[in-house]
């Protein structure tokens, strides 16, 4: 009788064990592997590139130190050269042979759209930070993609609206001739006209570009008050430099529709002072952003862009979701990513919607005059906080098939 009671007691204790201690995380191959796929040497390498890789590594190191996961994490990287076919092939190779669980950064819209399609087929996750086109979470959305730092809907909500308000009523666009540029031009045109301005025309340049003379002369001939630069990275930098050389500025003003702090640093405050831009992150905004950015600076000797800060934030949130879900299976992890709020130095009360858009506040910044800058990388006045629900496409207007109307 005593033996029977003892066996029953042991069985009861074993049954209770899972409730008393957390279950071990079930991870495929015993390792969570992240692949940073970015532009390591081209047009977008300063704003993403090596800095994206370093930010991702920082997130992994911090997660291991603070969260003490019971699974291993590895990071690998590759240069996609801003080409969709190279990106898709590398993603397929990583998923099939390297056992990569998620791909991070994906600067350049064409590469992001190519990779997220492959990832979805393989039930893997895409953490998009560098690319900006709205189709990522709109017409071409899927249930294993998260779009983190910004998009082309949010950018003109700040910049174009502010420029029109300041008197820049007539616009002409110089646009990078691929999905990102087209999306940015369209979204900005919508904001300009809704704000009471008008669009006089546009011209599209090859991506990437180097000689913008003919495009700038077309913009000059239009007589528009504002030349909207619907491009990014080195294309934006070269457009601004050549506009000054041709004497187009200051007669006509330039609106950098996607400018990163790396662009301002490259051009200098003399060339960019007074320009408005919209950003999802500024290193010097508060104590928390400064603390993380100074750690990043120790490694990279430059302050982070919003894409690089977003890479850290998205990676950390993804790893937290794996721990919370108890598995690295993509759909279960995505469910946790949507369920958990984002509260870190990058975003407060951020949320991942059903369409994959991470909704968070954006910031309208104005570049300081040289005399206003008190220390290195002291470049921005934050003029306005744009609430996340105002910055991004309302779900009621979404064309994402995951959104139930």
N, C-alpha and C positions, 0 to 999 in steps of 0.2 A: 504493500500500500504506500509506504514511504517513497519507494523508488518511482512509483507512478506519479506521485505528487511532485517529486523533484524534476522529472522529465517535463511535466506540464509547466512548471515554473520556468524552466530553461526555454521552452518553446515560446512562452509568453514574452520573455525578455527579448528573444530574437525578433519577434514580431514587432516589438516596440522600438527596436534599434533605429530603423530609418527615420522615425519621427523625432528621435532624440539627437541625432547628428545628421548634418547635410550629406546627401548622397554624392558620390564622386561624379565629376563631370565626365560624360561619355563623349570622347573626342576621337574622330576618325584618325587612324594611324598614330594616335597618341600625341599628336602635335597640331596646334593651330598655326597654319602658315599663311603669312601675308605677303602679297606681291605688290611692290610699288612700281607702277607702270607710268612713266612720265617722260617729259622732254629733258634729257640730261645735257644737251649741248646746243640747242637751237633757239628759236624765237622766244619760247616761253621758259627757258631754263632758269632765269633769274627769279621769276615769280613762283615757280614750282620746283622742278628739277632736283638737284642734290639737296636742297632745303626741304623738299617734301619727304625725301627718304630719311633725313635726320629727324624731322618732326615725328615721323612714324616710329622710328626707333626710340625716341624719347617717351612716347606714349606707352610702348611695350615695357620699357624699363620702369616707368612710374607705376604701371598697372601691376607688375610683378612685385614691386616693393610695397605697394599699399594694399593691394587686394589679395596677395599671396594665393594665387590660383593653384589648383592641383593638376594643371596641364602645362605642357611646354609650349613656347611660342617662338617662331622663327620669322625672320624678315628677309626676303630676297628682292632684287630690283632689276629693271631693264629700261633701256632707252627706246621709246616707240617711234622716235623721229617724226612725230606729228603725222603719222601715216596710219590710216584706218586698217589697211591690210596687214601691216606689220603688227599692229596692236591685236587684231583678232587672232592671228596665227600664234602670237606669243601667249595670249590668254588660253587658247586651246591647249597649247603645249604645257603650260603651267598646271591647268586643271587635270589633264590626262596623265602626265608623267611626274610632275613635281608635287602633286597633291596640294595645290594652293587652295585655301578656303575662301579668301576674299582678295580682291584687287583694289588698291588704294590710289588716289589722286586723279589720274586720267585727264590731265590737262588736254585741251583741244576737243571740241564737241564731236568731231568726226570719229576720233578714237574712242571717246566715251560711248557713243551710240553703238559702235561696232562691238566693243567689249561687253557691254551690259547685255547684249543679245546672246552672245556666247555663254556668258555667266548664267543667264537665266535658263538656257538649255541644259546646262550642267548642274543646275541647282546650287549655284555659288553666288556670293554677294559682291556687288560693286559699290564702293564708297567713293562717290564722285565729288571732287573738290575743285580741281583746276578748270574743268569745263563749265560753260555757263548757259547753254541754250535751253530754253523752256521745254522743247520736246522731250527732254530727258525725263521729266515728270508729268508731261502733258500727253501729247499724241502717242509718243513711243514709250510710255511708262511700262514698267513691269514690277512684279512683286518681290524681286530680290535686288532692287537698286535703291540707294539712298543718295539724294542730292543735298549737299551739306552747306557750303559756305555762302553761295549767292546764286542768282540767275539773271537772265537778261530782262525779266519782268521787273525785278527789284531795283536794278541799277537806275533806270530813268525815272522811277518814282521819286528819287531824290534829286539827281543831277538835272534832268531836263526840266522838271517842275521849277527848280530854283532858278535856272538860267532864264526861263521864260518870264518868271516873276520879276527878275532883275532887268527886263526889257529886251531880252534876246528873242524876238518874235519870229523871225524868218530863219529857216534852217536848210542846210544842204549837207548831205552825208557822203563821207568817204568810207567805204565799207569793204571789209575783208570778204572775198568772194568764196565763202563756204558757210555751212549751216549756222555757226555762231554769229558771224557778221550779219547774215540775213535776219536772224532772230532779233539781234540787238537793234538793228535799224527799224524793224517793224514795231517792236515794243516801244522804242523811243518816239517814233513818229506818232503812235497812238497817244502818248502822254503829251507831246507837243501840241497836237491839235485839240485835245481835251482841255489843255491849259490856256487855250486862246491863241496859240501860235499857228504857223503854217509851214509846210515843207515844200521847198522849191524844186527839189530834185535830189539825185544821188548818182554816184559813180562807184564802180566796184573794182578793187585792185586784186591781183593775184596774191595767194597766200603760200608762203610768206613773201613779203615784198621788200624792196630796197630803194628803188627810185620812185618817189611819189610825185614827181614834178608835174606830169600831165594831169594827174588827179587833183592836185592842189590848184592848178591853173583853171580847171573846170569849176572848182568850188569858188575861186576868186571871181570868175566871169559871171557866176550866178547872182552875185550881189547880196547874197545872204548875210545876215548879221552874224550868224553862228555856223561854224563848220563842225558838224558832229562826227567824231572819229569813232566809227563802229568797228574798231579793231583792238588789238591788245599787245602787250609786251613790246618787243623790238619794233613792230610795225607802228605802234603808237609813238614810241620814242622818235623814230625816224620821221614820222609825219610832222611832229611838233618842231623838230630841228629844221626840217626843210621849209616849213611854213615861215619860220623866222628868216631864213636865208633869202626867200623869195619876197620878203617884205609884206607878206599877207597879214601877219600880225604886227602891230595891234589894230590895224584897220578893220579886220574881221576877227572875232574872237573864236577860240577853239574850245570845244567841249570834249574832254576825254571821257568817253562813256564807260570804259573799263580801265581805270588806272590803279596800279598797285603802288605801294610805297617804294618798291624797287625802281619803278619808273621815275618817280619824283626824285629819288636819290641820284639816279643816273643823269637826269636832265639838270638838276640843281634848282634852287628856289628862285634864282633870277629869271629862269625860263618858265617856271610853273606858278609863280605867285599869283594868288587871286583865283586860280582855277577851282571850280567845284568838282567833287567826285563823290561817289557813293561807295561805301565799303561795309563789309560785315565784321571788320576787326581793325582796331588801331592799338598798337603796342603800348602807347602812353595814355590810354584812356582812364585807367584806375590802378590801384595798388596791385590787384590780382593780375591784370594784363602785363603790367611792368615786371612783376616777379617772374612770370613764365618767360617773357620775352628776353629778359636779361640772361636767363639760363640758356635760351636758344642762341643768343648773341655770343656767349662764351664758346659755343661750338662752331658757329658759322661766320662770326665776325661781321654780322649784318643783322638788322632787325627783320622779323618775319613778316611775310605778306599774309593777307587773309586766307589765301589758299593753303599756305603752309601751316598756319595756326589751325585751320579747319581740318587738315590731315591728322593732326594730333587729336583733336576733339572727337572726330568721327571714329578713329581707331580705338580710342579709349572706351567710347560708348559701345562699340561693337564687342570689345572684349568683356565689358561688364555684362552685356546681354548674353554672351555665351555662358558666363558663370551663373547668371540668374536662371537661364533656361536649362542648365545642366547638360547641354549638348551643343555641338557646333553645326547641327543640321540647319540649313539656311532658312527654311520657313519658320522654324521654332525661334531662331535667333531674331529674325525680322519682327516676329510678333512681340518679343521682349523689347526690341529697339523702339517700336511704336508705343509700347506700354509705359516705358520709363521716361521721365522728363530729362532734358539735358541741362545740367547745372554745373558749369565749370567756368574757367576764365574766358572762354569764347562766347558762351551764351548762357543766359539765365531764363529758366522756364521755357527752354526750347522744346519743340515737339516734332516727332516724325509722323507725318500724316499718312493716310492710306495710299496716296499717290507717290510716296517716297520723298516728298519735299520736307526737309527739316526747316521748320518755321522759327525764325528768331529775329530779333530787332536788327535793323540796319542803321547806318549812320551817314548823314550828309556832312561831308567835311569840306573845308576850304583851305587851300594851301597857303601857308603863312608867307609874309614878306620876309626877306632875309633879316631885316632888323628885328623881327618878332621871334626869331628862332634863338633860343637861349643855350641849347646844347645839341650834340650830334643826334640826328634823326628826330629832332623836334620840329615836325613839318606841318601838322594839321591843327586847325581849329575845328572842333566838332560843333556844327551849327544846329543840328537837329537830330533827334532820335526818331526813327521811323518804326513804329510798332510792327512786329512780324505779320500780324493779320492784315495790315495795310500794305506791307511791302510785297507780298506774294500773291499769286493768282488765287482768287477765292475758289473753293471747291465747287461752288455753284456754277462757275464759268469753266471748269476744267473739262478737257476732252479725254482725260485718262480713263480707260475702260474699267479700271478698278474702282472708280468713284460711282457710287449708286446715287442716282438723281431722284 
